[in-house]
């Protein structure tokens, strides 16, 4: 496994109160086109970089954690700046607190992390044109089929699985 600690990626909210650093590249980047993400972001999709919670360091003020409903009924915990209210990252029930879904747009260099996959495309906006060569799923997907082996191992370790 390569040394992920060498690369650092910084980001934060609009008012710069909440700042963070990702130690290493994300395990995977999802672009979600579900109606819940559209409503939550006020946009056509949510772009999330999945990274182990232990690789996300807060370098500014701590975000406020907001328990938010989700389509699954299990909810999600969204970390928001207490001042400007920008969503920085979230945790979903499936991975719990172990994996952060970092909003790519909050990174200082968001162009470094294009989507690895587009999900819930059955509800994408019709004017969104998906790029050729990037997998697109009508709903969710099988991680083992799309994630690199190294990322699957990182996820397994983060979740404490054997």
C-alpha positions, 0 to 999 in steps of 0.5 A: 500500500502506498504512503497516503500521508504524504499528500495533504489537501486543505479546505473549509467553509466560505467564512474560513472559520472551519478549516480542515486537512485531508491526509491523503487522497480519498478512497473514492469520489461519488457524484450523487444525483438523488433528489435528496442530495439535490434538495440538500445542496440546492443543486443538481448533485452532491460530490463527495470524497470518501475518506477515513475519519482519522485522515480528516483533521480540523485546523480551524474551528470545529463544525456543528454536527446537524442530524439530518433526515435521509431517504433511507430513514437512517439519517445522516450527520452533516458537519456545518460551519456554525457561522456561515452554515456551509456543509463540510462533510457528512456521515451516513449510517452505513459507515457510521462515524468511520468514513467522512463524505467530504463535500468536494466543493469545500476543498481549496482545489476541488478540481483535483477530485472528479467523480469516480462514479455517478450514482442515482442517475435515474433522478439526475436532471435531464440537462446534466450530461455525464462524461463518457468513461465514468461509470454511471449507475441508476441507483447505488453500486457494488463497491467491490466492482468499482473501488480499487483494491487499496480503497476497499482495504482502507475502508475495511480497516476504517470500519474495523472489519477483519 
